[in-house]
């Protein structure tokens, strides 16, 4: 999955696979990639377009979708 860079102090990169509805987020703090399953495509677009992606991530992704750490 291709990731795009975020210029945010909290999120380093994000990637999305629309066929599998998987969102990946690499955080700057620990460098680990967190994978979220069954994430609707509109969440991906809203995260990318948010002026505060860190807040959007905490409100609309964390704790709402199954999470696993992949690296």
N, C-alpha and C positions, 0 to 999 in steps of 0.2 A: 504494500500500500504506500502510495506517495504521500509524504507529509509536506505541509507548507509551514514556513517559519512565521512565528508571531513575534511582534516587537512589544512584548509585555513582560514585566518582571516576574510573573508567576507561571505563564505558559510559554514553553519553548517552541513546540511544533504541534500541529494537529493534522490528522488525516481521516478520510472517510471513504468507506467502500459502500456505494449505494446498492449493489447487488446483494450484499450480505447484511446491510444495515448495521455496520460496525464503525464505531467512532474510536479513534486512538488519540490520546493526548499525552504529550511528553512534558512533564513539569520541570521547571528550571532548578528547583530545590534539590531534587535527588536524581534527576536525569532518567527516571524510570518511565516507561510507557504504560499507560493505563488504557485498557481496552474495554469498551462498553458495547454490549450487544442489544439489538432491537431498537436502535436509535433512529427515529424518523428523520428523513432527509431535511425537513424544515428546521430541525434543531441544529443540524450541521450548518445550514446557511445562516441562521440567526446567530450562532456562535461566531462564525467568520465575520459577520457584519457588525457585531456588537462593538460599541465604543468602549465597553468595559468587559472584555471576554472573561476575565478572572471572576467577576461577579456573576456573569451569566452561567459560567461553568459550575459554580457552587450552587446556584439556585435551580438550574434546570437539568443538570447532568448528574452530579454527585448524589448518590443515594436513590436515584430514580431508575437507574438501569443497572443490570448485572455488571459487575466490575471484576477484571482480572489484571494482574500485572504481568506484562510479557517481557520486560527487560529492565 
